[in-house]
Amino acid sequence: MADTADFIDLRSDTVTKPSAEMRDAARDAEVGDDVYRDDPTVNELERRAAAAVGTEAAIYVPSGTMANQIAIHVHTEPGQELLLERESHVYRWELAGASKLSGVQTRTIDAGERCVPTPEAVAEGLVEEDLHRPGTGLLSLENTHNFRGGTAIPIGEIAAAAETARDAAVPVHLDGARVFNAAVALGVDASEIVAPVDSVTFCLSKGLGAPVGSILAGDEEFVEAARRVRKLFGGGMRQVGMIAAPGLLALENVDRLADDHANAERLAAGLDALDGVAAPEPDTNIVVARTEAAGLPAGDLVDACDDAGVGGVEFDDYTTRFTTHLDVDDTDVDDAIERIGHAVTELSN
Ligand SMILES: *Cc1c(COP(=O)(O)O)cnc(C)c1O
C-alpha cells in the first residue's frame, strides 16, 4: 500500500479504524473470563446481537470465517455433503475449511448472475442418504453476496431456497457477513432476512466498524453446541470484553450503512463514466469495476490505483473491487474517482 497520508483505502470495509469512542469503551470495559461466561460486556454483546437478528441466542467469535466454520461443524456430520453456491465465500475463500475442519464434501450450485439458488436448484442439489450416498447435512446461503458486488438478496428468494432445504429436513446457514447492509438496502429488519434460516453469521468488523469480531446466532441449542466448537477451534477467549465493547458500539452503526451505499452509488457512477470501465449500480457498499473492454487487467489497475493513492482489490482477471465504509466520505469518493480515472488513462496510453 502506498505510504501517503491521504491514501483512500477502498480495499475493504474491514480497514476501518476504531473510533475514539470505541477506544474509550475498550479501555473502560467491564471484563471477566469469558470461557467461564464471566465477561459482562461479552454477555451483553451476545444478547444485543441476538436481538438485532431476532434469534434466541448468539455467540461472539474472532472472525466471520470462524463463525461459518463453527456453523458447518455444528450442523453436519463428517462425510455428509455441504450444499452451497459456487461463488460463495465459504466455498471460495475459506481454505477448504469445511472439508478440513468438518470432513464434509461440498456440492456446488451454479446460481447464475445473482448467486441466489432457486428452489429448483436447491432441490436438485439435495442428496438423500442411502447405501451409496452420504446425504446433505447443510445448505449454506450468502447475503449480501460479496463476490457478486454486495448484492442484497430479497427476503423471498432466501426464504424459498431455505424452505426447500428445510422441507427435506436439511438445516440452513446464512453467511450474513454483511446482512445489515442487505437489510438497509432492502428496507427491512435483519430479523426478517434471518427468520427462514437456522443460523447466521455477521461481522462486526466490516461496515459496522468494530476492530475485531463476528457473531454467530441461532437458537439456544445451536449456540450451546457452537460454544463447544468455538473452544475446539481455539476461539475461546478470556477478558474479551476489551474487544467486545467496541462491538456494542458497532451495533449502533447499522442505520448509517445507508451513507456507505450512497457513496458506493456515487463511486460506481463516476467509474462507469470512465472510458473502458463498466461499474454497474451497486445494491450496497461494494463496487465492482470491469475493465475487460479496455483490455486492462485488474492486477495492473490495482497497482496503478495504489500508486495514485486509492486501494482496491483484484477480484478476477478483469474485475476490481472497491468498497466504501465508515472512514470514507463523499469528498474521498470524488477524489478516488479522479485518481482512478488518472490511473485508467495512464494504463490505456
Ligand atoms: C468477510 C467475509 C467473511 C469472513 O469474515 P472474516 O472476518 O474476514 O473471516 C465471510 N463471508 C463473507 C461473505 C465475507 O464477506
PDBQT file of the ligand as one rigid body, heavy atoms in Angstrom, charges set to zero:
ROOT
HETATM    1  C1  LIG A 401     -15.541 -11.151   5.079  1.00  0.00    +0.000 C 
HETATM    2  C2  LIG A 401     -16.463 -12.285   4.833  1.00  0.00    +0.000 A 
HETATM    3  C3  LIG A 401     -16.365 -13.456   5.598  1.00  0.00    +0.000 A 
HETATM    4  C4  LIG A 401     -15.236 -13.727   6.561  1.00  0.00    +0.000 C 
HETATM    5  O1  LIG A 401     -15.051 -12.815   7.561  1.00  0.00    +0.000 OA
HETATM    6  P1  LIG A 401     -13.585 -12.685   8.243  1.00  0.00    +0.000 P 
HETATM    7  O2  LIG A 401     -13.917 -11.953   9.487  1.00  0.00    +0.000 OA
HETATM    8  O3  LIG A 401     -12.765 -11.917   7.270  1.00  0.00    +0.000 OA
HETATM    9  O4  LIG A 401     -13.077 -14.044   8.492  1.00  0.00    +0.000 OA
HETATM   10  C5  LIG A 401     -17.291 -14.446   5.358  1.00  0.00    +0.000 A 
HETATM   11  N1  LIG A 401     -18.237 -14.304   4.430  1.00  0.00    +0.000 NA
HETATM   12  C6  LIG A 401     -18.357 -13.208   3.676  1.00  0.00    +0.000 A 
HETATM   13  C7  LIG A 401     -19.446 -13.126   2.671  1.00  0.00    +0.000 C 
HETATM   14  C8  LIG A 401     -17.464 -12.159   3.831  1.00  0.00    +0.000 A 
HETATM   15  O5  LIG A 401     -17.564 -11.077   3.058  1.00  0.00    +0.000 OA
ENDROOT
TORSDOF 0
